[in-house]
Amino acid sequence: MTASSTHVLLIEDNPGDADLVRLRLVESKSPIAVSCVDRLSDGLASLTSRPPSVVLLDLNLPDCQGAETFRRVLENSPDVPIVILSGHDDEALAVKALNLGVQDYLVKGSITSNALDRAMRYAIERQALLRSLEMSRKQQLEFKNQFLSHVSHELRTPLTCIYQFVTILLDGLAGQVTADQRDHLETILKSVNQLGAMVRDLLEASRAEAGKVRLEPHCVVIGDLVKLAVTMMKSVADEKQVGLEVGIDSRIPFVHGDPDRILEVLINLIDNGIKFTPSGGAVTVQACLAATDPDFVYISVADTGCGIDPKAKALIFERMYQDPNSIDNSRKGLGLGLYIAKELVTLHSGRMWVASELGNGSTFSFTLPLYSLAKQLFPVITYQNSLRDGLVLLKVELRPLSKPIRGNWKETCQHSLEILQRCVYLDKDLVLPPMTTHGPEQTFFVVASTDMDRVSVMMTRIREQIEKVVDVKANCELQLSAEPVTLPGTGSAEPLAQQVQDVADRVTEMARLAPKTEHNSGNGKMAPRRS
Amino acid sequence: MANSKILIVDDDPDLRQALKLRLRANHYDTVHAVDGYSAITQAHKETPDLIILDLGLPAGDGYVVLERLQTDDRLSDIPVIVLTARDPQSSEQRVLKSGAAAFFQKPADNAELLEVIRATLPKVLAPAPMPS
């Protein structure tokens, strides 16, 4: 076969049809090499081992029929052009296939040599064009991201300079300033901070678009995170005399997500809410569960502001969208905040939407996945259709000794988690995702199918292994403790799934007390232990 | 008691000047270096108590300086705070792995930076408490 010859893979199980197509191919003027297989599985193998120039595909094969046939070929080899050989009965399906990435179709029985030749040639050319388009799109995206990254880096240096000298003047390090001068300097400082936030958003948005945001999933107590966000925004709300209210359903289990990113979303929505709400109004943040959607938590940020024009509602999550009627028209920002927020929620496989009426405020809502502890626990804590005998909740805490922390604390924690995962039996113990704490402390939990006597062996092993890798003595305090998971009442009469759910609820209750007690551990005092 | 001495390494003269003013107002002595090479020679000559280091530098970037500091017995104990315009997502982990005590992206909040400087400076041994 020469380089210029076309390699055709014919996937057709009817010997008569196959011969007919072969005959038409032989009549063709251009040099053609044909391989013919009669099953999809053989076709897929051939596609992988020796990629053809074009595939001629029958839709009714012994091992696959209908839409599934071209779907599997496309999935296997998205870059290979496909021409469907359809019968009269499945022509409609062939037309549909064109929308899904198939290049062309021919109806069997009316295939001429010329038509076949042309269909194949165009299919190959179109596919090549598509591929080069896709490649240049990717290159452009990459170029744009590099450009934005470069720009935001270069903008930071002069920005820093302005910030430094303005604060030097403001703090009186270059002599006394008058009240008027102070006012002006504070205006500059405010603008510098706005500019800094825009530079940050620019990079963040391009990163989100390129799918370069990495999530570090934790077990998040969403109520704590909401309260933290509200505390952080309190001064902004107070300054504008906008109330900030919180309503959180205390029964919400752990959310499975990246606490830093979720905080970013919350801050963004609260900040927006305050911005569009006049003095005397209020912004309310709520988190609750929905019976119809049990795997997600629903979080909403409602304001009593000016509301959103129905026409604007569809555009509000787009990049660079800015409300032309915004009351804060003088300072619009880049219009990236909601775009970033929505991207971050989508990355968590959640949804974000807005409900609003002009003049009657807006409510931004989003969902985040719950950590389905029961689902994770089920294969671990059950054995031969009943609950395992003993269950213990093991707690591993890492606390840095100095502040700020010397060395790479994040890596120390990550390392410890990996060690922990190696120290347990994966078939009967479960390591939970790390708990969110608001300090540098890190807490890990293991639900272990063992009893209190044997758990001490496990704890010794974990301590030994972590100390081998992490310079614990120089860096941090490593603390291990265990508590049996006791269920209220004998639940063995209940169905197994319910028993597992009971364990999950109990574990959640025991574990969620942990991050909260660490708020005041900064002064070195031990948090009170529960009896 | 003598003031702690801080070596400022940055190729931007205005930023060096601003940091110098800020640090001196907080009772630190400052010396400076303008590139990677002079950072090391200044560290040897001045034996600072702490180094504030930019990453993008001529004549040996910040990572080279970090590595040289780490492998030099006379300098490896000096804590380094990296202060850079670069993106934390791509730099912070690498910086901390290279032995820096802290990472700040420019512009860094004055109060936060001063707090970390205070906490990072080697502790001067306090006189033993009087027996009661």
HADDOCK unambig.tbl for C-alpha pairs under 7 A between the chains (distance, minus, plus):
assign (segid A and resid 153 and name CA) (segid B and resid 85 and name CA) 5.52 0.50 0.50
assign (segid A and resid 153 and name CA) (segid B and resid 86 and name CA) 5.78 0.50 0.50
assign (segid A and resid 156 and name CA) (segid B and resid 85 and name CA) 5.70 0.50 0.50
assign (segid A and resid 156 and name CA) (segid B and resid 106 and name CA) 6.32 0.50 0.50
assign (segid A and resid 156 and name CA) (segid B and resid 107 and name CA) 6.82 0.50 0.50
assign (segid A and resid 157 and name CA) (segid B and resid 85 and name CA) 6.38 0.50 0.50
assign (segid A and resid 159 and name CA) (segid B and resid 107 and name CA) 6.93 0.50 0.50
assign (segid A and resid 160 and name CA) (segid B and resid 106 and name CA) 5.90 0.50 0.50
assign (segid A and resid 160 and name CA) (segid B and resid 107 and name CA) 4.48 0.50 0.50
assign (segid A and resid 161 and name CA) (segid B and resid 14 and name CA) 6.74 0.50 0.50
assign (segid A and resid 161 and name CA) (segid B and resid 15 and name CA) 5.84 0.50 0.50
assign (segid A and resid 164 and name CA) (segid B and resid 18 and name CA) 5.94 0.50 0.50
assign (segid A and resid 165 and name CA) (segid B and resid 18 and name CA) 6.25 0.50 0.50
assign (segid A and resid 168 and name CA) (segid B and resid 22 and name CA) 6.82 0.50 0.50
assign (segid A and resid 173 and name CA) (segid B and resid 25 and name CA) 6.87 0.50 0.50
assign (segid A and resid 403 and name CA) (segid B and resid 119 and name CA) 6.59 0.50 0.50
assign (segid A and resid 404 and name CA) (segid B and resid 116 and name CA) 6.53 0.50 0.50
assign (segid A and resid 404 and name CA) (segid B and resid 119 and name CA) 6.36 0.50 0.50
assign (segid A and resid 404 and name CA) (segid B and resid 120 and name CA) 6.70 0.50 0.50
assign (segid A and resid 406 and name CA) (segid B and resid 101 and name CA) 5.17 0.50 0.50
assign (segid A and resid 407 and name CA) (segid B and resid 96 and name CA) 6.06 0.50 0.50
assign (segid A and resid 407 and name CA) (segid B and resid 97 and name CA) 6.98 0.50 0.50
assign (segid A and resid 407 and name CA) (segid B and resid 99 and name CA) 6.28 0.50 0.50
assign (segid A and resid 407 and name CA) (segid B and resid 100 and name CA) 6.95 0.50 0.50
assign (segid A and resid 407 and name CA) (segid B and resid 101 and name CA) 5.97 0.50 0.50
assign (segid A and resid 408 and name CA) (segid B and resid 96 and name CA) 5.30 0.50 0.50
assign (segid A and resid 408 and name CA) (segid B and resid 97 and name CA) 5.91 0.50 0.50
